[in-house]
Amino acid sequence: MTAALFLNGTVGSGKSATADAVGDLLAERGIPHAVIDLDALRRVWPAPADDPFQTELELANLSDYARNASAAGARVLVLAGVVEEVAALPRYEEAVGGPVTLVRLRADPGVTERRLRARHSADPDGLDWHLARRGELEAVLDGAGLPDTTVTTDDRTPRQVAEEALSGWDAV
């Protein structure tokens, strides 16, 4: 893999929808790529006690996925997930085999709450957890000092957000 665009943000910020829209834009431009929502690479139950967010599993699976996507012809990788600290970036770069560009997606708390309520309408426990995690994760990301560009997702289509996210990425 030559490069990765990592859409980073709290739950409900629009990472998955934006990643899909970035994939659509890259396809329109004829750029071979792969899109992955990192949640899918770490979804295991129960989580290991020493890795509650299954980051180690995510990175191991990402390494395999990136290698396989590259072998299939992808030049770039679009990731939707969460990087909470600068020290984690080299591990993601190692996993994808190239540089990772971070784009932080931000949304007003009221917007993320609406999105989460719609997503978890049949899962009150999941909704409660995600609503609590949203604020906690927003604070972590605010204090992390990550080298990212910020794109606001409020009242914008995923395509509009994707266009802005791609506008500053020199890998495409």
ChimeraX commands (.cxc) that place a marker at each C-alpha (Angstrom):
marker #1 position 0.00,0.00,0.00 radius 0.5
marker #1 position 1.46,3.38,-0.84 radius 0.5
marker #1 position -0.66,5.70,1.28 radius 0.5
marker #1 position -3.68,5.80,3.56 radius 0.5
marker #1 position -6.26,8.45,4.36 radius 0.5
marker #1 position -7.43,7.89,7.93 radius 0.5
marker #1 position -10.80,9.46,8.79 radius 0.5
marker #1 position -10.60,9.96,12.54 radius 0.5
marker #1 position -13.25,11.16,14.95 radius 0.5
marker #1 position -15.63,10.39,17.74 radius 0.5
marker #1 position -18.61,8.08,17.37 radius 0.5
marker #1 position -21.29,9.62,15.18 radius 0.5
marker #1 position -18.94,12.08,13.47 radius 0.5
marker #1 position -19.53,10.60,10.00 radius 0.5
marker #1 position -16.41,8.49,9.48 radius 0.5
marker #1 position -18.05,5.50,7.81 radius 0.5
marker #1 position -20.32,7.49,5.52 radius 0.5
marker #1 position -17.43,9.77,4.54 radius 0.5
marker #1 position -15.13,6.80,3.86 radius 0.5
marker #1 position -17.70,5.36,1.46 radius 0.5
marker #1 position -18.03,8.74,-0.27 radius 0.5
marker #1 position -14.23,9.06,-0.55 radius 0.5
marker #1 position -14.22,5.63,-2.18 radius 0.5
marker #1 position -16.82,6.80,-4.68 radius 0.5
marker #1 position -14.77,9.91,-5.52 radius 0.5
marker #1 position -11.59,7.89,-5.94 radius 0.5
marker #1 position -13.40,5.47,-8.27 radius 0.5
marker #1 position -14.69,8.41,-10.33 radius 0.5
marker #1 position -11.08,9.63,-10.62 radius 0.5
marker #1 position -9.86,6.18,-11.65 radius 0.5
marker #1 position -7.66,5.76,-8.56 radius 0.5
marker #1 position -7.36,2.13,-7.43 radius 0.5
marker #1 position -8.24,1.99,-3.74 radius 0.5
marker #1 position -9.76,0.03,-0.88 radius 0.5
marker #1 position -12.09,1.29,1.86 radius 0.5
marker #1 position -12.31,-0.28,5.30 radius 0.5
marker #1 position -14.23,0.60,8.43 radius 0.5
marker #1 position -11.76,-0.45,11.10 radius 0.5
marker #1 position -14.58,-1.49,13.45 radius 0.5
marker #1 position -15.03,-4.55,11.23 radius 0.5
marker #1 position -11.40,-5.59,11.74 radius 0.5
marker #1 position -11.59,-5.60,15.52 radius 0.5
marker #1 position -15.09,-6.87,16.22 radius 0.5
marker #1 position -14.61,-9.80,18.59 radius 0.5
marker #1 position -16.34,-10.75,21.81 radius 0.5
marker #1 position -15.28,-10.77,24.50 radius 0.5
marker #1 position -12.56,-8.19,24.22 radius 0.5
marker #1 position -9.25,-9.17,25.77 radius 0.5
marker #1 position -8.86,-7.68,29.25 radius 0.5
marker #1 position -5.56,-6.05,28.28 radius 0.5
marker #1 position -6.93,-4.62,24.99 radius 0.5
marker #1 position -10.52,-3.44,25.59 radius 0.5
marker #1 position -10.82,-1.68,22.22 radius 0.5
marker #1 position -9.15,-4.60,20.36 radius 0.5
marker #1 position -6.47,-2.36,18.84 radius 0.5
marker #1 position -3.95,-5.19,18.54 radius 0.5
marker #1 position -6.42,-7.31,16.57 radius 0.5
marker #1 position -7.31,-4.30,14.43 radius 0.5
marker #1 position -3.67,-3.65,13.54 radius 0.5
marker #1 position -2.92,-7.31,12.79 radius 0.5
marker #1 position -5.96,-7.57,10.54 radius 0.5
marker #1 position -5.22,-4.21,8.91 radius 0.5
marker #1 position -1.74,-5.39,7.97 radius 0.5
marker #1 position -3.18,-8.45,6.22 radius 0.5
marker #1 position -5.97,-6.44,4.60 radius 0.5
marker #1 position -3.59,-3.76,3.31 radius 0.5
marker #1 position -1.26,-6.38,1.85 radius 0.5
marker #1 position -4.16,-8.18,0.15 radius 0.5
marker #1 position -5.71,-4.96,-1.15 radius 0.5
marker #1 position -2.34,-3.89,-2.55 radius 0.5
marker #1 position -1.92,-7.27,-4.26 radius 0.5
marker #1 position -5.38,-6.74,-5.78 radius 0.5
marker #1 position -4.23,-3.41,-7.24 radius 0.5
marker #1 position -5.22,-0.80,-4.66 radius 0.5
marker #1 position -2.84,2.16,-4.58 radius 0.5
marker #1 position -4.44,3.88,-1.60 radius 0.5
marker #1 position -6.40,2.83,1.44 radius 0.5
marker #1 position -9.24,4.77,3.03 radius 0.5
marker #1 position -9.68,4.00,6.73 radius 0.5
marker #1 position -12.54,4.95,9.04 radius 0.5
marker #1 position -11.63,4.60,12.69 radius 0.5
marker #1 position -10.07,6.18,15.73 radius 0.5
marker #1 position -6.46,7.08,16.48 radius 0.5
marker #1 position -6.27,8.44,20.01 radius 0.5
marker #1 position -2.58,9.30,20.27 radius 0.5
marker #1 position 0.37,10.36,18.15 radius 0.5
marker #1 position 2.38,7.34,19.30 radius 0.5
marker #1 position -0.08,5.04,17.48 radius 0.5
marker #1 position 0.56,6.56,14.04 radius 0.5
marker #1 position 3.79,4.62,13.28 radius 0.5
marker #1 position 1.95,1.37,14.04 radius 0.5
marker #1 position -0.76,2.23,11.50 radius 0.5
marker #1 position 1.90,3.25,8.95 radius 0.5
marker #1 position 3.65,-0.07,9.49 radius 0.5
marker #1 position 0.34,-1.94,9.10 radius 0.5
marker #1 position -0.55,-0.25,5.80 radius 0.5
marker #1 position 3.01,-0.13,4.47 radius 0.5
marker #1 position 3.10,3.60,3.85 radius 0.5
marker #1 position 2.27,7.07,5.13 radius 0.5
marker #1 position -1.00,7.76,6.91 radius 0.5
marker #1 position -2.71,11.13,6.58 radius 0.5
marker #1 position -5.19,11.93,9.33 radius 0.5
marker #1 position -8.37,13.89,8.77 radius 0.5
marker #1 position -10.38,14.62,11.90 radius 0.5
marker #1 position -14.11,14.68,11.34 radius 0.5
marker #1 position -16.02,16.87,13.77 radius 0.5
marker #1 position -19.71,17.37,14.31 radius 0.5
marker #1 position -21.74,19.37,16.77 radius 0.5
marker #1 position -22.74,17.26,19.79 radius 0.5
marker #1 position -26.40,17.66,18.86 radius 0.5
marker #1 position -25.69,16.28,15.37 radius 0.5
marker #1 position -23.77,13.29,16.70 radius 0.5
marker #1 position -26.50,12.62,19.26 radius 0.5
marker #1 position -29.16,12.57,16.51 radius 0.5
marker #1 position -27.03,10.21,14.43 radius 0.5
marker #1 position -26.41,7.89,17.38 radius 0.5
marker #1 position -30.09,7.87,18.38 radius 0.5
marker #1 position -31.04,6.87,14.83 radius 0.5
marker #1 position -28.32,4.20,14.66 radius 0.5
marker #1 position -29.14,2.66,18.04 radius 0.5
marker #1 position -32.92,3.13,18.13 radius 0.5
marker #1 position -33.45,-0.55,18.96 radius 0.5
marker #1 position -30.47,-0.82,21.33 radius 0.5
marker #1 position -30.88,1.41,24.42 radius 0.5
marker #1 position -27.80,0.00,26.16 radius 0.5
marker #1 position -25.68,0.56,23.05 radius 0.5
marker #1 position -27.06,4.07,22.72 radius 0.5
marker #1 position -26.18,4.91,26.32 radius 0.5
marker #1 position -22.65,3.57,25.87 radius 0.5
marker #1 position -22.10,5.45,22.60 radius 0.5
marker #1 position -23.49,8.71,23.98 radius 0.5
marker #1 position -21.10,8.50,26.93 radius 0.5
marker #1 position -18.17,7.45,24.72 radius 0.5
marker #1 position -18.82,10.33,22.29 radius 0.5
marker #1 position -17.94,13.02,24.81 radius 0.5
marker #1 position -15.11,11.03,26.35 radius 0.5
marker #1 position -13.53,10.35,22.96 radius 0.5
marker #1 position -14.00,13.94,21.79 radius 0.5
marker #1 position -12.01,15.10,24.84 radius 0.5
marker #1 position -9.27,12.52,24.19 radius 0.5
marker #1 position -8.94,13.61,20.56 radius 0.5
marker #1 position -8.97,17.30,21.49 radius 0.5
marker #1 position -6.00,16.75,23.80 radius 0.5
marker #1 position -4.05,14.30,21.64 radius 0.5
marker #1 position -2.12,16.79,19.52 radius 0.5
marker #1 position -2.58,14.67,16.41 radius 0.5
marker #1 position -1.22,15.99,13.11 radius 0.5
marker #1 position -4.52,16.25,11.32 radius 0.5
marker #1 position -6.74,18.45,9.24 radius 0.5
marker #1 position -10.21,19.07,10.62 radius 0.5
marker #1 position -13.33,18.80,8.49 radius 0.5
marker #1 position -16.77,19.60,9.88 radius 0.5
marker #1 position -19.59,17.23,8.96 radius 0.5
marker #1 position -22.56,19.20,10.32 radius 0.5
marker #1 position -25.41,19.55,7.83 radius 0.5
marker #1 position -23.22,18.42,4.92 radius 0.5
marker #1 position -23.54,15.41,2.68 radius 0.5
marker #1 position -20.92,12.68,2.96 radius 0.5
marker #1 position -19.81,13.59,-0.58 radius 0.5
marker #1 position -19.20,17.23,0.41 radius 0.5
marker #1 position -17.18,16.10,3.42 radius 0.5
marker #1 position -15.26,13.61,1.28 radius 0.5
marker #1 position -14.40,16.28,-1.29 radius 0.5
marker #1 position -12.96,18.50,1.44 radius 0.5
marker #1 position -11.09,15.59,3.04 radius 0.5
marker #1 position -9.49,14.72,-0.30 radius 0.5
marker #1 position -8.70,18.33,-1.22 radius 0.5
marker #1 position -5.63,18.48,0.98 radius 0.5
marker #1 position -4.37,14.94,0.42 radius 0.5
marker #1 position -1.33,14.90,-1.82 radius 0.5
marker #1 position -1.38,11.12,-2.35 radius 0.5
marker #1 position -4.12,11.40,-5.00 radius 0.5
marker link #1:1,2 radius 0.2
marker link #1:2,3 radius 0.2
marker link #1:3,4 radius 0.2
marker link #1:4,5 radius 0.2
marker link #1:5,6 radius 0.2
marker link #1:6,7 radius 0.2
marker link #1:7,8 radius 0.2
marker link #1:8,9 radius 0.2
marker link #1:9,10 radius 0.2
marker link #1:10,11 radius 0.2
marker link #1:11,12 radius 0.2
marker link #1:12,13 radius 0.2
marker link #1:13,14 radius 0.2
marker link #1:14,15 radius 0.2
marker link #1:15,16 radius 0.2
marker link #1:16,17 radius 0.2
marker link #1:17,18 radius 0.2
marker link #1:18,19 radius 0.2
marker link #1:19,20 radius 0.2
marker link #1:20,21 radius 0.2
marker link #1:21,22 radius 0.2
marker link #1:22,23 radius 0.2
marker link #1:23,24 radius 0.2
marker link #1:24,25 radius 0.2
marker link #1:25,26 radius 0.2
marker link #1:26,27 radius 0.2
marker link #1:27,28 radius 0.2
marker link #1:28,29 radius 0.2
marker link #1:29,30 radius 0.2
marker link #1:30,31 radius 0.2
marker link #1:31,32 radius 0.2
marker link #1:32,33 radius 0.2
marker link #1:33,34 radius 0.2
marker link #1:34,35 radius 0.2
marker link #1:35,36 radius 0.2
marker link #1:36,37 radius 0.2
marker link #1:37,38 radius 0.2
marker link #1:38,39 radius 0.2
marker link #1:39,40 radius 0.2
marker link #1:40,41 radius 0.2
marker link #1:41,42 radius 0.2
marker link #1:42,43 radius 0.2
marker link #1:43,44 radius 0.2
marker link #1:44,45 radius 0.2
marker link #1:45,46 radius 0.2
marker link #1:46,47 radius 0.2
marker link #1:47,48 radius 0.2
marker link #1:48,49 radius 0.2
marker link #1:49,50 radius 0.2
marker link #1:50,51 radius 0.2
marker link #1:51,52 radius 0.2
marker link #1:52,53 radius 0.2
marker link #1:53,54 radius 0.2
marker link #1:54,55 radius 0.2
marker link #1:55,56 radius 0.2
marker link #1:56,57 radius 0.2
marker link #1:57,58 radius 0.2
marker link #1:58,59 radius 0.2
marker link #1:59,60 radius 0.2
marker link #1:60,61 radius 0.2
marker link #1:61,62 radius 0.2
marker link #1:62,63 radius 0.2
marker link #1:63,64 radius 0.2
marker link #1:64,65 radius 0.2
marker link #1:65,66 radius 0.2
marker link #1:66,67 radius 0.2
marker link #1:67,68 radius 0.2
marker link #1:68,69 radius 0.2
marker link #1:69,70 radius 0.2
marker link #1:70,71 radius 0.2
marker link #1:71,72 radius 0.2
marker link #1:72,73 radius 0.2
marker link #1:73,74 radius 0.2
marker link #1:74,75 radius 0.2
marker link #1:75,76 radius 0.2
marker link #1:76,77 radius 0.2
marker link #1:77,78 radius 0.2
marker link #1:78,79 radius 0.2
marker link #1:79,80 radius 0.2
marker link #1:80,81 radius 0.2
marker link #1:81,82 radius 0.2
marker link #1:82,83 radius 0.2
marker link #1:83,84 radius 0.2
marker link #1:84,85 radius 0.2
marker link #1:85,86 radius 0.2
marker link #1:86,87 radius 0.2
marker link #1:87,88 radius 0.2
marker link #1:88,89 radius 0.2
marker link #1:89,90 radius 0.2
marker link #1:90,91 radius 0.2
marker link #1:91,92 radius 0.2
marker link #1:92,93 radius 0.2
marker link #1:93,94 radius 0.2
marker link #1:94,95 radius 0.2
marker link #1:95,96 radius 0.2
marker link #1:96,97 radius 0.2
marker link #1:97,98 radius 0.2
marker link #1:98,99 radius 0.2
marker link #1:99,100 radius 0.2
marker link #1:100,101 radius 0.2
marker link #1:101,102 radius 0.2
marker link #1:102,103 radius 0.2
marker link #1:103,104 radius 0.2
marker link #1:104,105 radius 0.2
marker link #1:105,106 radius 0.2
marker link #1:106,107 radius 0.2
marker link #1:107,108 radius 0.2
marker link #1:108,109 radius 0.2
marker link #1:109,110 radius 0.2
marker link #1:110,111 radius 0.2
marker link #1:111,112 radius 0.2
marker link #1:112,113 radius 0.2
marker link #1:113,114 radius 0.2
marker link #1:114,115 radius 0.2
marker link #1:115,116 radius 0.2
marker link #1:116,117 radius 0.2
marker link #1:117,118 radius 0.2
marker link #1:118,119 radius 0.2
marker link #1:119,120 radius 0.2
marker link #1:120,121 radius 0.2
marker link #1:121,122 radius 0.2
marker link #1:122,123 radius 0.2
marker link #1:123,124 radius 0.2
marker link #1:124,125 radius 0.2
marker link #1:125,126 radius 0.2
marker link #1:126,127 radius 0.2
marker link #1:127,128 radius 0.2
marker link #1:128,129 radius 0.2
marker link #1:129,130 radius 0.2
marker link #1:130,131 radius 0.2
marker link #1:131,132 radius 0.2
marker link #1:132,133 radius 0.2
marker link #1:133,134 radius 0.2
marker link #1:134,135 radius 0.2
marker link #1:135,136 radius 0.2
marker link #1:136,137 radius 0.2
marker link #1:137,138 radius 0.2
marker link #1:138,139 radius 0.2
marker link #1:139,140 radius 0.2
marker link #1:140,141 radius 0.2
marker link #1:141,142 radius 0.2
marker link #1:142,143 radius 0.2
marker link #1:143,144 radius 0.2
marker link #1:144,145 radius 0.2
marker link #1:145,146 radius 0.2
marker link #1:146,147 radius 0.2
marker link #1:147,148 radius 0.2
marker link #1:148,149 radius 0.2
marker link #1:149,150 radius 0.2
marker link #1:150,151 radius 0.2
marker link #1:151,152 radius 0.2
marker link #1:152,153 radius 0.2
marker link #1:153,154 radius 0.2
marker link #1:154,155 radius 0.2
marker link #1:155,156 radius 0.2
marker link #1:156,157 radius 0.2
marker link #1:157,158 radius 0.2
marker link #1:158,159 radius 0.2
marker link #1:159,160 radius 0.2
marker link #1:160,161 radius 0.2
marker link #1:161,162 radius 0.2
marker link #1:162,163 radius 0.2
marker link #1:163,164 radius 0.2
marker link #1:164,165 radius 0.2
marker link #1:165,166 radius 0.2
marker link #1:166,167 radius 0.2
marker link #1:167,168 radius 0.2
marker link #1:168,169 radius 0.2
marker link #1:169,170 radius 0.2
marker link #1:170,171 radius 0.2
marker link #1:171,172 radius 0.2
view
